């Protein structure tokens, strides 16, 4: 009953609404935002401090 009576009515109503008020396209649709990290040097700088932190303990043995 739903497939034969109600859904065709709803489809017609939706089609009429799309003709009267078509959906507006977004301005940035289709463009992908660039999200690559640019501060990769800060990560390598912090690793340099941690590399030699146990060197003094190992030499004293």
C-alpha positions, -999 to 999 in steps of 0.1 A, spaced: 0 0 0 28 24 9 47 16 -23 17 21 -46 -1 50 -30 20 71 -6 55 71 -21 44 83 -56 26 113 -40 56 121 -19 79 119 -50 57 143 -69 57 167 -40 94 166 -37 99 171 -75 76 201 -74 96 216 -44 129 211 -63 114 229 -93 102 259 -72 132 260 -48 163 243 -63 191 235 -38 218 261 -37 254 250 -45 280 258 -19 308 281 -28 336 257 -19 321 226 -32 347 206 -52 377 222 -36 398 203 -11 414 222 17 452 218 20 459 204 55 495 193 51 516 202 82 540 230 75 559 230 109 579 198 104 611 215 117 597 220 152 593 183 155 629 175 145 642 202 168 625 187 198 639 152 190 675 166 191 672 174 227 660 139 236 687 120 217 716 125 242 699 128 275 713 95 289 748 100 277 762 113 310 748 83 330 763 58 306 798 73 306 801 74 344 798 36 348 
